[in-house]
Amino acid sequence: MFTRKQLKKRPDFDEWRQAEFEQLDDMNNCKMFGKIVRRSELQGLVYEVIRAVWSYRIKLHTQRKKARYTGNGKQIKPNSKLEFKTYTSCASHTGIRAVVAIAAVENRYLRAMDAINAYAQSGPLSKPCFIIVCEVFQEWYLDRHGIKLEVGMLVELLSSIQGHHESGPNWQVIANAALKHADFEPIIHEPCLYLNKSNKDITVRQIDDFLVASKTDNDFKLLVQKLKEKIADLCTSYNGIEINQWRECMGLHGTKYITALVKRFGWSSCVSMSKASLAPLTQELYNEIKSGTRGPLAGSDEGKALCQAVGFGYRQLLSALIFIGVTVRVDICFSLSLLSRFAEYPAAVHYLALKRVAIYLRETKDWCLLFWRVDLMEDLPPCPHKIVPSPADSSYMYPTNPLDIGADVDASHANDINSMRSTGGHNIMMAGAAILWSSKLQSIVATSSTQGEFMQAVTC
C-alpha cells in the first residue's frame, strides 16, 4: 500500500496517475458524477458531504497497478454522531474451499468474474450526497474537460460509492436480484453461496468478485451480462488464494503470497531447513515456549529495543502469517495459535519461532490443498505433484463418497502453563483435503483429557 505523497517520488508515478484516471473514467462512464458546485450554492438543501480517499496497491497475482477512489465513510456534514446499520456480506473461507471441493468432484470448471465498479451500479443514495474535489479529481477533470476546478468544491454523487454506509446494502440487493434472475438462490447457512436450481452450478460472492463452478462456458453468460462483469478464463486466483485446475485434482495454495512475504522481510535466501527438521517449530522451541516465558511489554522501551534488535515487528509478521494460515496452510495453524498468545509481550524465543514459521513456509511454498476428482478431465494439464497412495496399514476411515465430510478432533490436556487450559483442534475434510480447521485454547479448564476431547468434539 502506498500514499500519493510516496508515489510522487517514484519513477513510475505517471503509471499510477494513469491508474487514477482509469478509475475515474470508469466511474464517469457509469454516470456516477453529477453537478459540481460550491457549498454556498446548497443553502437550504439537506445533503451529506464526505471526503475522498485514494488507496494504491500492486495486485499480487497480476502485478497491475490499482488505484481505488472511495469515500472516507464519515460525513463532514451534518456534523453529528452517526449510527447506521451497515454491512457488505462476504463469503467465508470455508465456503470458498467447499465450492472448490465440489467443483473438483463434479468435474466443473472454476471461472472468476469481477463486477465493473460494483457500487456505481448500486443505484442512488437515499439523500443528496457530495464528495469533496481532491487533487486527483482536479487533475483528471482538467485533463478530460479542460477546466481547472478548485480543490474543496463539491461533486454530486449520483450513485453509491465505497465508503458510504448505504453502499454495501445497496450492492447486495442489486447482486442478489441479478443472481436470482440468472436462477441462482442463496444457500441458507452461507448467504454468499448461490446454487443454480436448473443446472446445479455454484457461485460464491466476495462482495463484487464471483467464483463460478460450471460445467460449460455458456452456463453463466446470463449472469455476466446482468452484472456487467469482466470475465476471466479458467480461474487462477480468488480472494488472495491461488487456484490450479489440473486433470486429476484442484489445488489451492499461496506460493506468490509466501514469496512476497519472505522477500518483504529479507528472508528470500537465508539459511534453509533440512528435510529431517522440516516443521513449523522444533521440539526445543516448542518446549521453551510452552514453559510460559514472557518478554517485555511490546510497547515499552525494552520491547521496542528487542524488536529493533531482531529486525522485524512481531505483530507485523504474525498478521501476515495468519492470512495464509486461515486460507490454505492448515499445517501452521497450531504454531500461529500458540505464538499469538504472546503478541503483547514477545520474548526473543517467540521472535525466533515466528521467523522459523516464515522460513518453513518458504521451504514448502508450493504445498497445496489437493481436492481430488472422481474422473479425469483430459483437457486440463496434469498435476505436477507426485501422487502417493495411502499406506496399506492406514487405519484412517476415508468416506466412500468424496462429498461426504469427515471430521477429526483432538485436544492436548492442560498444555497452557499460565491458564491450565487445553489446546483443542479440529479438521474437516471433503474430497481428500481440509475445508475447515481450527486450533486454539479452549474457553474453560477441562478436568481431564477425556473432557477436553469431548468439549472439542462438541464445538467442532
C-alpha positions as CSV (number, residue, x, y, z in Angstrom):
1,M,0.0,0.0,0.0
2,F,1.2,3.5,-0.8
3,T,0.2,7.1,-0.3
4,R,0.1,9.6,-3.2
5,K,2.9,11.6,-1.5
6,Q,5.1,8.5,-1.7
7,L,4.1,7.8,-5.3
8,K,5.1,11.2,-6.5
9,K,8.7,10.4,-5.6
10,R,8.7,7.2,-7.6
11,P,9.9,7.0,-11.2
12,D,6.6,5.2,-12.2
13,F,4.3,8.0,-10.9
14,D,2.9,8.5,-14.4
15,E,1.7,4.9,-14.5
16,W,0.0,5.4,-11.1
17,R,-1.6,8.6,-12.4
18,Q,-2.9,6.7,-15.4
19,A,-4.4,4.1,-12.9
20,E,-6.1,7.0,-11.1
21,F,-7.5,8.4,-14.3
22,E,-8.8,5.0,-15.4
23,Q,-10.6,4.6,-12.1
24,L,-12.3,8.0,-12.5
25,D,-13.1,7.2,-16.2
26,D,-14.8,4.0,-15.2
27,M,-16.9,5.8,-12.6
28,N,-17.7,8.6,-15.1
29,N,-18.8,6.0,-17.7
30,C,-21.2,4.6,-15.0
31,K,-22.7,8.1,-14.8
32,M,-21.6,8.4,-11.1
33,F,-20.8,12.1,-11.1
34,G,-23.4,14.9,-11.3
35,K,-23.2,18.7,-10.9
36,I,-20.1,20.4,-9.4
37,V,-20.9,23.2,-7.0
38,R,-19.7,25.4,-4.2
39,R,-21.2,24.9,-0.7
40,S,-22.7,28.4,-0.9
41,E,-24.9,27.1,-3.7
42,L,-26.5,24.4,-1.5
43,Q,-28.0,26.6,1.2
44,G,-31.4,25.3,2.3
45,L,-30.7,21.8,0.9
46,V,-30.5,18.7,3.2
47,Y,-27.4,16.9,2.0
48,E,-24.3,14.9,3.0
49,V,-20.6,15.7,2.4
50,I,-17.8,13.1,2.5
51,R,-14.1,13.3,1.8
52,A,-12.4,11.4,-0.9
53,V,-9.9,8.6,0.0
54,W,-7.5,7.1,-2.5
55,S,-5.8,3.7,-1.9
56,Y,-3.0,2.3,-4.0
57,R,-1.5,-1.1,-4.3
58,I,0.1,-3.5,-6.8
59,K,-2.1,-6.6,-7.4
60,L,-0.2,-9.6,-6.2
61,H,-1.2,-12.1,-8.9
62,T,-1.2,-9.8,-12.0
63,Q,1.3,-7.1,-10.8
64,R,-1.2,-4.5,-12.1
65,K,-1.2,-1.1,-10.5
66,K,-4.5,-0.4,-8.9
67,A,-5.8,3.0,-7.7
68,R,-9.2,3.0,-5.9
69,Y,-11.4,6.0,-5.3
70,T,-13.7,5.8,-2.2
71,G,-15.3,8.0,0.4
72,N,-13.9,8.0,3.9
73,G,-17.2,6.8,5.5
74,K,-17.6,9.7,8.0
75,Q,-19.7,12.6,6.8
76,I,-18.5,16.1,7.3
77,K,-22.0,17.5,7.1
78,P,-24.1,17.0,9.1
79,N,-21.6,17.3,11.9
80,S,-23.2,14.9,14.3
81,K,-22.7,11.5,15.8
82,L,-23.9,8.9,13.3
83,E,-25.1,5.4,14.0
84,F,-26.0,3.3,11.0
85,K,-26.5,-0.3,10.4
86,T,-24.2,-1.0,7.5
87,Y,-22.7,-4.2,6.1
88,T,-21.3,-5.9,3.0
89,S,-21.7,-9.6,3.1
90,C,-18.6,-11.7,2.4
91,A,-18.1,-15.4,1.7
92,S,-16.3,-17.5,4.3
93,H,-13.0,-19.2,3.5
94,T,-14.7,-22.5,4.4
95,G,-17.4,-21.8,1.8
96,I,-14.8,-21.0,-0.9
97,R,-12.9,-24.2,-0.2
98,A,-16.2,-26.2,-0.2
99,V,-17.0,-24.8,-3.7
100,V,-13.6,-25.9,-4.9
101,A,-14.0,-29.3,-3.5
102,I,-17.4,-29.8,-5.1
103,A,-16.2,-28.5,-8.4
104,A,-13.3,-31.0,-8.3
105,V,-15.6,-34.0,-7.6
106,E,-18.3,-32.9,-10.1
107,N,-15.7,-32.0,-12.8
108,R,-16.7,-28.4,-13.0
109,Y,-14.6,-25.5,-14.3
110,L,-13.9,-22.6,-12.0
111,R,-14.1,-19.1,-13.5
112,A,-13.7,-15.8,-11.8
113,M,-15.8,-12.7,-12.6
114,D,-15.3,-9.2,-11.3
115,A,-18.1,-6.6,-11.4
116,I,-17.0,-3.3,-13.0
117,N,-17.4,-0.6,-10.4
118,A,-19.9,-2.6,-8.4
119,Y,-21.1,0.2,-6.1
120,A,-21.5,2.6,-9.1
121,Q,-24.1,0.0,-10.3
122,S,-25.9,0.0,-7.0
123,G,-28.2,2.9,-7.6
124,P,-28.7,6.3,-5.9
125,L,-28.3,7.1,-2.2
126,S,-31.3,8.0,-0.1
127,K,-30.4,11.7,0.2
128,P,-28.2,14.0,-1.9
129,C,-24.5,13.3,-1.2
130,F,-21.4,15.3,-2.4
131,I,-17.8,14.3,-2.3
132,I,-15.0,17.0,-2.0
133,V,-12.9,17.7,-5.0
134,C,-9.4,16.4,-4.3
135,E,-6.1,17.0,-6.1
136,V,-6.5,13.8,-8.2
137,F,-10.1,14.7,-9.3
138,Q,-8.8,18.2,-10.1
139,E,-6.1,16.9,-12.4
140,W,-8.4,14.3,-14.0
141,Y,-11.1,16.9,-14.7
142,L,-8.6,19.3,-16.2
143,D,-7.2,16.6,-18.4
144,R,-10.6,15.4,-19.6
145,H,-12.6,18.6,-19.8
146,G,-10.0,21.4,-19.9
147,I,-11.4,23.1,-16.8
148,K,-9.5,23.5,-13.6
149,L,-11.7,23.0,-10.6
150,E,-10.9,24.4,-7.2
151,V,-9.9,21.9,-4.6
152,G,-12.7,21.8,-2.0
153,M,-15.6,22.2,-4.4
154,L,-18.3,19.5,-4.2
155,V,-19.2,16.8,-6.8
156,E,-22.6,15.4,-6.6
157,L,-22.7,11.5,-6.4
158,L,-25.5,10.1,-8.5
159,S,-24.8,6.5,-7.3
160,S,-23.4,4.7,-4.3
161,I,-19.7,4.8,-3.6
162,Q,-17.5,2.6,-1.5
163,G,-17.2,4.1,2.0
164,H,-20.8,5.4,2.3
165,H,-22.8,3.4,4.8
166,E,-25.6,2.7,2.3
167,S,-23.4,1.3,-0.5
168,G,-22.9,-2.2,0.9
169,P,-26.6,-3.0,1.4
170,N,-27.5,-1.4,-1.9
171,W,-25.0,-3.6,-3.8
172,Q,-26.2,-6.7,-2.1
173,V,-29.8,-6.0,-3.2
174,I,-28.5,-5.5,-6.8
175,A,-26.3,-8.6,-6.8
176,N,-28.9,-10.9,-5.3
177,A,-31.5,-9.7,-7.8
178,A,-29.2,-10.3,-10.7
179,L,-28.3,-13.8,-9.4
180,K,-31.9,-14.6,-8.9
181,H,-32.6,-13.5,-12.5
182,A,-29.9,-16.0,-13.5
183,D,-31.7,-18.7,-11.5
184,F,-29.3,-18.6,-8.5
185,E,-30.6,-18.8,-5.0
186,P,-28.6,-18.2,-1.8
187,I,-27.8,-21.2,0.4
188,I,-29.5,-20.8,3.9
189,H,-26.4,-21.2,6.0
190,E,-24.0,-19.4,3.7
191,P,-25.7,-16.3,2.2
192,C,-22.8,-15.6,-0.2
193,L,-23.0,-19.1,-1.8
194,Y,-25.6,-19.5,-4.5
195,L,-26.9,-22.6,-6.2
196,N,-28.5,-22.6,-9.7
197,K,-31.7,-24.6,-9.4
198,S,-31.6,-25.8,-13.0
199,N,-28.0,-26.8,-13.8
200,K,-26.7,-27.0,-10.2
201,D,-23.9,-24.5,-10.9
202,I,-22.5,-22.9,-7.8
203,T,-21.4,-19.3,-7.3
204,V,-19.6,-17.8,-4.4
205,R,-19.6,-14.0,-4.0
206,Q,-16.9,-12.0,-2.2
207,I,-18.6,-8.5,-2.4
208,D,-18.2,-7.9,-6.1
209,D,-15.9,-10.8,-7.0
210,F,-17.6,-14.0,-8.2
211,L,-16.3,-17.6,-8.4
212,V,-18.4,-19.7,-10.6
213,A,-18.3,-23.5,-10.7
214,S,-19.9,-24.6,-14.0
215,K,-19.7,-27.5,-16.5
216,T,-19.8,-25.4,-19.7
217,D,-18.8,-21.9,-20.9
218,N,-22.4,-20.9,-21.6
219,D,-23.9,-21.7,-18.2
220,F,-23.1,-18.3,-16.6
221,K,-23.3,-15.9,-19.6
222,L,-26.6,-14.5,-18.4
223,L,-25.0,-13.7,-15.0
224,V,-22.1,-12.0,-16.7
225,Q,-24.3,-9.8,-18.8
226,K,-26.6,-8.9,-16.0
227,L,-23.9,-7.7,-13.7
228,K,-21.7,-6.1,-16.4
229,E,-18.9,-8.4,-15.4
230,K,-15.3,-8.8,-16.6
231,I,-14.8,-12.5,-17.1
232,A,-11.6,-14.4,-16.9
233,D,-10.6,-17.8,-18.4
234,L,-10.0,-20.6,-16.0
235,C,-9.6,-19.1,-12.6
236,T,-6.0,-18.9,-11.3
237,S,-6.7,-16.9,-8.1
238,Y,-9.6,-15.8,-6.0
239,N,-9.7,-13.7,-2.8
240,G,-5.9,-14.0,-2.4
241,I,-5.8,-17.7,-2.9
242,E,-4.1,-19.3,-5.9
243,I,-6.0,-22.0,-7.7
244,N,-4.7,-24.7,-10.0
245,Q,-7.1,-26.7,-12.1
246,W,-5.4,-30.0,-13.0
247,R,-6.5,-33.2,-14.7
248,E,-6.6,-35.2,-11.5
249,C,-7.4,-32.6,-8.9
250,M,-7.7,-29.0,-8.0
251,G,-5.0,-27.3,-5.8
252,L,-5.3,-24.3,-3.5
253,H,-2.0,-22.7,-2.4
254,G,-0.3,-19.4,-1.6
255,T,3.0,-19.6,-3.4
256,K,3.1,-16.0,-4.6
257,Y,1.9,-14.6,-1.3
258,I,4.6,-16.6,0.6
259,T,7.3,-15.5,-1.9
260,A,6.3,-11.8,-1.5
261,L,6.1,-12.2,2.3
262,V,9.7,-13.6,2.8
263,K,11.0,-11.0,0.2
264,R,9.4,-8.2,2.2
265,F,11.2,-9.3,5.4
266,G,14.5,-10.0,3.5
267,W,14.5,-13.8,4.0
268,S,14.4,-15.0,0.4
269,S,17.8,-16.6,0.6
270,C,18.6,-17.0,4.3
271,V,19.6,-20.4,5.8
272,S,17.5,-23.4,4.6
273,M,16.0,-26.2,6.7
274,S,16.9,-29.8,6.3
275,K,14.2,-32.2,5.3
276,A,14.7,-34.0,8.6
277,S,13.7,-30.8,10.5
278,L,11.1,-29.6,8.1
279,A,8.4,-28.5,10.6
280,P,7.0,-25.1,11.7
281,L,8.5,-25.4,15.1
282,T,11.3,-27.6,16.5
283,Q,10.6,-29.6,19.7
284,E,13.2,-27.4,21.5
285,L,11.5,-24.2,20.6
286,Y,8.1,-25.6,21.5
287,N,9.2,-26.7,24.9
288,E,10.7,-23.3,25.7
289,I,7.5,-21.5,24.5
290,K,5.4,-24.0,26.5
291,S,7.2,-23.1,29.7
292,G,5.3,-19.8,29.6
293,T,8.3,-17.4,29.3
294,R,7.2,-13.8,28.7
295,G,9.1,-11.0,27.2
296,P,8.8,-7.2,27.8
297,L,5.6,-5.4,27.0
298,A,5.6,-4.8,23.3
299,G,5.2,-1.0,23.6
300,S,7.8,-0.5,26.3
301,D,11.3,0.8,25.7
302,E,12.7,-2.7,26.4
303,G,10.1,-4.2,24.0
304,K,10.9,-1.7,21.3
305,A,14.7,-2.3,21.7
306,L,14.1,-6.1,21.3
307,C,12.0,-5.5,18.2
308,Q,14.8,-3.3,16.7
309,A,17.4,-5.9,17.6
310,V,15.6,-8.8,15.8
311,G,14.8,-6.6,12.8
312,F,11.1,-7.1,12.4
313,G,7.8,-6.3,14.1
314,Y,6.2,-9.3,15.9
315,R,2.6,-8.4,15.2
316,Q,3.5,-7.3,11.6
317,L,4.8,-10.8,10.8
318,L,2.2,-12.6,12.8
319,S,-0.7,-10.9,11.0
320,A,0.9,-11.6,7.6
321,L,1.2,-15.3,8.6
322,I,-2.3,-15.5,9.9
323,F,-3.8,-14.8,6.5
324,I,-2.0,-17.7,4.8
325,G,-2.7,-19.9,7.9
326,V,-6.5,-19.4,7.7
327,T,-6.8,-19.7,3.9
328,V,-4.7,-22.7,2.8
329,R,-1.9,-23.6,5.2
330,V,-3.5,-25.8,7.8
331,D,-0.1,-27.1,8.9
332,I,0.9,-23.8,10.6
333,C,-2.5,-23.4,12.4
334,F,-1.3,-24.7,15.8
335,S,2.0,-22.7,15.7
336,L,0.2,-19.5,15.0
337,S,-2.3,-20.1,17.7
338,L,0.5,-20.7,20.2
339,L,2.6,-17.7,19.1
340,S,-0.5,-15.4,19.0
341,R,-0.8,-15.7,22.8
342,F,2.5,-13.7,23.2
343,A,1.7,-10.8,20.9
344,E,1.5,-8.4,23.9
345,Y,4.9,-9.5,25.4
346,P,7.0,-11.4,23.0
347,A,10.4,-12.7,24.1
348,A,13.4,-13.4,21.9
349,V,12.3,-17.1,21.6
350,H,8.9,-16.0,20.2
351,Y,10.5,-13.8,17.5
352,L,12.8,-16.8,16.6
353,A,9.9,-19.2,16.4
354,L,7.8,-16.8,14.3
355,K,10.7,-16.3,11.9
356,R,11.1,-20.1,11.7
357,V,7.4,-20.5,10.7
358,A,8.0,-18.0,7.8
359,I,11.2,-19.9,6.7
360,Y,9.2,-23.1,6.9
361,L,6.6,-21.7,4.5
362,R,9.3,-20.5,2.1
363,E,10.7,-24.1,2.0
364,T,7.2,-25.5,1.4
365,K,5.7,-22.7,-0.6
366,D,4.4,-24.9,-3.3
367,W,2.4,-27.2,-1.0
368,C,-1.3,-27.4,-1.9
369,L,-4.6,-28.5,-0.6
370,L,-5.5,-31.1,-3.2
371,F,-9.2,-31.8,-3.9
372,W,-9.4,-35.0,-5.9
373,R,-11.7,-35.7,-8.9
374,V,-13.6,-38.9,-9.4
375,D,-13.0,-38.8,-13.2
376,L,-10.1,-37.3,-15.1
377,M,-10.6,-34.0,-17.0
378,E,-8.4,-34.8,-20.1
379,D,-8.5,-31.2,-21.4
380,L,-6.6,-29.9,-18.3
381,P,-2.9,-30.1,-17.6
382,P,-1.6,-33.0,-15.4
383,C,-0.9,-32.4,-11.7
384,P,2.9,-31.8,-11.2
385,H,2.9,-33.2,-7.7
386,K,3.8,-36.8,-7.1
387,I,0.8,-38.8,-6.2
388,V,1.5,-41.1,-3.2
389,P,-1.0,-43.9,-2.5
390,S,-2.4,-44.3,1.0
391,P,-0.4,-46.6,3.3
392,A,-1.7,-50.2,3.2
393,D,-1.9,-50.3,7.0
394,S,-3.7,-46.9,7.3
395,S,-6.5,-47.0,9.8
396,Y,-8.0,-43.7,8.7
397,M,-11.6,-44.1,7.6
398,Y,-11.9,-42.4,4.2
399,P,-15.5,-41.7,3.2
400,T,-16.7,-43.8,0.2
401,N,-18.5,-40.7,-1.2
402,P,-15.9,-37.9,-1.7
403,L,-18.6,-35.3,-1.0
404,D,-19.2,-36.8,2.5
405,I,-17.3,-34.8,5.1
406,G,-15.0,-36.4,7.7
407,A,-14.1,-34.6,10.9
408,D,-11.1,-35.2,13.2
409,V,-10.8,-33.7,16.6
410,D,-8.2,-33.7,19.4
411,A,-7.2,-31.8,22.5
412,S,-3.9,-31.5,24.5
413,H,-4.9,-31.5,28.1
414,A,-3.8,-28.5,30.2
415,N,-0.8,-27.7,28.0
416,D,-1.0,-23.9,28.7
417,I,1.0,-23.4,31.8
418,N,-0.4,-20.0,32.6
419,S,-4.1,-20.9,32.5
420,M,-4.1,-24.7,32.6
421,R,-6.5,-24.7,29.7
422,S,-6.3,-27.3,26.9
423,T,-5.5,-26.6,23.3
424,G,-8.2,-28.1,21.1
425,G,-8.2,-28.6,17.4
426,H,-10.4,-29.9,14.6
427,N,-10.1,-30.6,10.9
428,I,-12.9,-31.2,8.5
429,M,-12.2,-32.9,5.2
430,M,-14.0,-33.1,1.8
431,A,-12.8,-34.5,-1.4
432,G,-9.5,-35.5,0.2
433,A,-8.4,-32.1,1.7
434,A,-9.3,-29.8,4.5
435,I,-12.1,-27.3,4.1
436,L,-12.2,-26.2,7.8
437,W,-9.7,-26.2,10.6
438,S,-9.1,-24.6,13.9
439,S,-6.6,-24.7,16.8
440,K,-7.0,-22.6,19.9
441,L,-7.2,-22.6,23.7
442,Q,-10.5,-23.9,25.0
443,S,-12.6,-21.4,26.8
444,I,-12.8,-23.3,30.1
445,V,-10.4,-25.6,32.0
446,A,-11.0,-29.3,31.3
447,T,-10.7,-31.5,34.4
448,S,-9.5,-34.5,32.3
449,S,-8.2,-35.3,28.8
450,T,-11.5,-37.0,28.1
451,Q,-13.4,-33.9,28.9
452,G,-11.1,-31.8,26.8
453,E,-11.6,-34.0,23.8
454,F,-15.3,-34.2,24.3
455,M,-15.5,-30.4,24.6
456,Q,-13.6,-30.1,21.3
457,A,-15.9,-32.6,19.6
458,V,-18.9,-30.6,20.7
459,T,-17.5,-27.3,19.3
460,C,-16.3,-28.7,16.0
